[in-house]
Amino acid sequence: MEMLTDNPIRNSHDDRFNFEPYAQILVGAIVETYMLPFTIGVYGAWGTGKSSLMYLIKEQLDQFSGHKTIWFNPWKYDKREDLWGALIRTILTQIKQDAGGNQDLIAKADKVAKSLLSRMAWGLLKKGISKVTLGAVDDDMMDNAKAALSKQDQEIDRYVNHFERDFAEAIKAYTDNGKLVIFMDDLDRCLPESSIEILESLKLFIGESKCVFVIGMDHSVVEAGITRLHGERIQISGRDYLDKIVQVPFFIPPVSFGRLRDGLQYAKSADYPEQIWRLLEMGLQGNPRKCKRFVNCYYLLNRVLQEQMNDSSGGGVSGWDTISITMDPDTQRFYLAKLLVIQMQFPKFYEFLLMDPRAWQAYEMELLYCPTPETRDEFLKQSESYRGFWMDHDLRRFMLITGGNADTMVFPPAPAEMETAQIIKMVNMVRPGGSEYAESMAS
């Protein structure tokens, strides 16, 4: 079995989730826009396909003459060096690599690297700024730059203007008077202060530079970080701050479940009965990365389950810590899948089940399918810890649609306490929930 990777789509040939039409629209906006610079925000939650869409945009732009593209991952530099310097170094390095024998272009890139020093603070110089300048600066230039930094603000502003002018000239030469499109991915993986640093660094390129920035992020994470850092000092929300940076916000639409299912079924391990697909549709809400993780983890757990069954019957490898559950294999696999989805999508409820395995059955019997509203209210009064889970509308909907309704019996009813505890032991072998599960457990 070939495990499914979390790697983003790199080209249109691998586009199983139909992101290409959205890429074409955004490419059209970039190619046809001449009022530069401007910034496009590709917004979406973890695992929704931001990187994949950005790679498809880059692939298409690389076919247009007069458009150069550069990819920058700020999280790779997080905590190691100042991000705005790393961004500029990445751009200048790419220009020099693509210059070939064009000595004029190399000289322009070196000139930008030298004028860049005048914009750097003392702290940046102490961290070893020779990396940022590509070796174009000697000790005498370093001393001169330090002296320049000690002058009045008016003098420093003059150096800043020189940098903007020099950078614009280098971009003009590099793109043959076209556009430079800079992709910045995974901004939400950086620390909040680092996210703000990279956003504010875009101001360095405002002016004559013909640049387009395509920034991929979970905007809610970045907005929360901005509010947390600046909320008390300035009267601006994280959303307002981001709106001042991003001119074109694009929210990735959810992948239709039919297309997502078709894209996953190329893996032989994703040969599921309809019940399991229904669980994924209701629980993981069309998130491609989460569905891939489910396929991988569910495959491994089923292999463990099968080996344990073989071991208990004497036909498998001895030594398994066999989990004995008195139910038919199909029902057992359904419970395994449902708990896996709960762990991934509703980590706080899963944590609650770890402490009290009776909670699954109680949730169905006392809340979902209780005889009267009065009975439900009385239960919530006596069991206050359930109230938050009952008020979680996404959890309630998922449990209701995939629960053991006595009228339809499309899905099995909740297992008893002992059976739930045994299945949890298996699910605990994997942690596919990503950051959401980790944050829940940490809290």
N, C-alpha and C positions, 0 to 999 in steps of 0.2 A: 504494500500500500504506500503510495506517495503522499506524505503529509503536506497539507496546504500551508503555504508560507504567508506571512504577514506583509511581505514586500509589496510596495505599490506597483500598479501597472506602469510599465516603462514605455510601451508603444501601443499603437492602435490594434496591432495583431492580437494582443492579449486582453483587449477590452471586452470582457465578458459581461460587464454590468452597464454597458451603453452610456459611457461618459462622453464619448466623442462628439455628439451633437452640441453639448454644452461647451466643450472646448472650441468648437468651430465658431460659436457665437462670441465668445470672449476674445478669440484671435481676431475676429472681424473688428471688434471694438478697438483693439490695440493697433491694428494696421491702419484703420481709418481715422484715428484720432491724432490731431497735429498740435493741439494745445498741451504742451508738455512742460514740466513733468506731471504725471498723475499716478495714482495708486489704486490698484484693484485688491480688494480683500476677498479671499476665498474662505468662506466661513462654514464650519461644520463641526459636529462633535467628534470625539475620538473614534476612529475607525470608519468614518462615513465616506472616505475616498478623496480627501483634499489633495494628498500627494499625487494620487493617480491622475486626477484632473489636471493638476499643474504640469505633470510630465507630458500629458497629451497636448496641452497648450504649447509647451516648449518644442515638442516634436514638430508641430505644424508651423510654428514661427521660424524654425530653422530652415524651412523651405522657402521663406520669403527673402529676397535680396534686400539689403539695407536694414536688416534686423539682426542684431547680435543678442545672444542670450547667455546669462551667467546664473548658476545655481549656488545659493548660499544657505547653509544650515547653521543658524546661530546657536542652537543647543550644543553643537560640537565644541564650541569655544566657551560655553558658559562656565564661569568661575576661573577660567584659565587666563584670559586676557580681555582687555576692553573690546567690546563687541563692535563698536563703530570703527575701531582701528582694524579689526579682523575683516570687516566687510570691505573696507577700502583696499586692504592688502589682497583680498581675493580678486577684486576687480582688476587691480593693477597687474597681478600675476597672470590672469587670463589674457589681458591685453598683450603682455610681453610674450606669452607662449604662442599667441596667434600671429604675432608680428612677422615671424619668419625673418627675412632679411631686410625688413623695412626699418632702417635705422632712425628715420624721422619719427616713426611711431614709438619706438623704444625710447627715444630721447624725450618725447612728450610724457610718457609714463614715468620716467625718472624725474622729470620736472615736477609732476604732481606729487611724487613721493617726497621730494625735498620741501616743497611748499607746505605739505601736510604737517611738517614738524611745527610750524608756526602756530598751528591750531591746537597743539597738544599741551595738556596740563603737566605740571611737575610730577605728579604721581605716575602718569603714563611714561614719562621719560625714565623714571627710576625702575620701571618694569622691563626695560630693555627694548627700546623702540626700534632697534636695528632690524628686528623681524618684520615690522610693519612697513619699513621703507625699502625692503627688498635689497638691502645692502648698498643703496645708492647714497648713503650719508656717512661721512667719515667723522672722526672725533672733533675736528675743527667746526664742522657744520653743527654738530650737537651742541658745542659750546655757544655758537652764534644763536642757535635756536633758544637756548636757555636764557641768553641775554635778551633776546627779543621778547620773551614771555614776561620779563620783568618791567617792560615799558608800560606806558599808560594804555588804557583801554582803546583809545583812538588808534594807536599804532598797531595793536593786536588785530583790531577790526580790519585794518588795511591788509594784513597778512591773510585773514580769512577770505577777503574778497579776491586776493591773488589765487588762493586755492580753488575757489569756485570757478574762476576764469580758466585756470590751467586744467582743471578737471574737465570742463566743458570742451576745451580744445582737444584734449586727448580722446574723449568720447566721439567727437566729430570726426577725427581722423580714423579712429578704430572702426566706426560704423559706415565710413564713407558718406558722412552727412545724413546718416539714417538714425535709427533708434537703438538704444541699449535697453533690453528687458531683463530686469534682475528679479529672480525668483528667490523668495525667502520663506522657507518651510519650517513648520513645527515651532512657531514662535511661542505657542502655549506650553511648550515643554521647558522653556527657560524660567528662571526665577523672575518674579514680577519686576524687580529693579532692572534686570537684564532686558526684559521685553520693552520697558520704557526707554532704555538706552538705545536700543536698535531703532525704535520708532522715531526718537528724537534725532538720531543720526541722519535721517532722511533730509532734515533741514540743510545739511551740508550740500545736498545736490540740487536744492531749489535754486532756480535762477535760469541760467542759459543752458543747462544740461538737458539733453533730449533723452530722458530716462523714463521708463515705465517700471513700476514696482508691483509685483504680484506676490502678495503675502498670504500664506496659508496659516490659519489658526482657528481654535475654538474661541470665538470672540468673547463669550461669557467669562472664560477663564482669564483672559487678558484684561477685560473690563474690570473684573473683581480685583485683580492685582493693582491696577492703576488707582482705583478708588481707595484701596487699603493703604497705598503708599502716599497718595497726594490728597486724599479726601479732606483731611483736617487742615491742610495748608492753603488749598485753593478751592474756590466754589465752582467746581466742575465735576461732573460724574465721569466714570470710566467710559461710558458710552459716548458722551459728548466729546471727550478727549479723542477717542478713536475716530469719531466722525470728522474731526478736523484733519486727520491724517489720510483717511481712506475716502476717495471720491466715488468709487464704484464698489459697493458691497454686493457680493454674490453668495447666496446661501445654497449649499449643495442640496438638491431635492433628494428625498429618500429613494432608494432603488426599489422598484416594484418587486414584490415577493416572487412573482412568477419568473422574472428575469434572474433574480438572485438564486432561486432554486435551480434554474437551468445552468447557471454558472457554477454551482457547487456540485452538481451531479456528475461532472466529468471525473470527480474522484470516486473510485469504486466503493470506497467506504461509506459514501453518502447514499446508500440504497436503503431508504427508510420507508416504513409503512406510513400511511397518511396521517396517523395520529402524531407521529414525531414531527412531520413537516408543519402540522397545525400548531404544535408547541412553539416551533421556531418563529412562525409567522406572528403569533400573538405575543411572544415574549421578547424577541430580540429586535423587533421593529425595523427590519430591513437594514441593519447595520452589517456591512460586508465583513468587517474584521471580526466582529463577535461571532458571526455565523461560521467563519472559517475556524475559529478557535473551538467552537462547539464541535464541529466535525472531527477535528484532531483529538480532542479530549474524550469525546464519546466513543470514538474508535478504540482508544487505549483502554478505557474502562470496560468496554464490552469484551476486549481480549482478556483482561484480567478476570472478568466474570466467567468467561468460557473456560479458562484454565482452572478456575476454582471448582467449577462443576465437574470437569474431567478428573480433577484430583479427588473429589469426594466420591466419585464412582470408581476410582482406581485406574482410570484411563489417562490421567495426565501426569505432569511432573509433580512429584511429591514435595512437600515443604510449604505449600500455600497456607496462609492463615485464612482458612475457608470461612466465608460468611454464609451462614445458613438462613435462608429465607423461604418460608413455606408458601410459595405462590408460583404460578406458571411463568416460564421465561419471558413471554411477551409483556406481561404485566410488570415484571421486574425491570425490564429494559425501559418501559415507559416511565416508571418511577425514577429510574436513574437519569433519564433525559430531563424530566421535569425538575428534579433537584439541581441538575446542572444549570438549567436556565435560571432558576431562582438564585443560585449562587452568583451568576454572571450579571443579572439584571436587577435583582432585589437583594443586595448584599446584607442589608440590615435585618431583613426577615430571615435570611439564611443563618445569620449569626444568632438570631433568636431561636431558631430550630436547633442549633448546636447546644444551647443551654436547656431547651425544653422540647424534645422530639414529639411530645403530644400536641404541639401547637398547630401542626399541619391539619390533623384531624379535627381539632377544636375549631380552627378557622372555618372549615367547611360546615361542620355540624352546628356550631353555635352562632355563626355569623351569616354565612352565605345561604344556608338552607334551613334556618331556624323557623319554627312554626309561625311566629308573630313578631312584629317590631318590638312589642313590649318585652318579649323574651330576649331579643337581641340587646335591648337597652339594659336589661337586668344583668346580662352576662358582662357587658362592658363596664357596668358599675362595679361588679365583683372582680373583674379582671382588667384593671386599668391599663396594663402593659399592652393589651391588644388594640387599644383605641387608635394609636398612631398608624398601625398597619391597616386598620379598617378605613381610616381617612385617606390612605394612599390610594387614589383612584386607579392608578396604573396597575398596582398589585391586585386590587380588588377585581378589576376587569379580567386580568390574566387568570386569576384563581377561579373566577366564575365561569369563564368560557372553557377552561381546561379541567374543571372539577367534575366530580362524580355525581351529576344531577340524577336523582332517582327517576325522573320523568323520561330522560333520554338515554342515559347510560352510554353516551358516546365515548366517555373516558372513564377509567376506573375511579372509584371513590378513594379518598385519602387513605393511606396505609395506617395501621396501628402504630403505637409508640415504638415497640420493639423493632418492627420492620423499618420504620423511618430511621431509627438510630443505626441500624445495620447498613442501610444504603448510604447514609451520611458518611460512614467510615470509608466507603469506596470513593465518593465524590471528593473527599478530603485529600485524595491522592493527587489531585490536580488543582490548580488555581487559575482558571481561565478568565476570571473577572477583571483583570487588569487593575488600573489605578482605583476604580470605584470600590472594588472589594478590599484593596489594601487600606484605603482611607477609612472604610467602615470598621475594619478590624482594629486600626490604630486608635480610633475614637472610642 
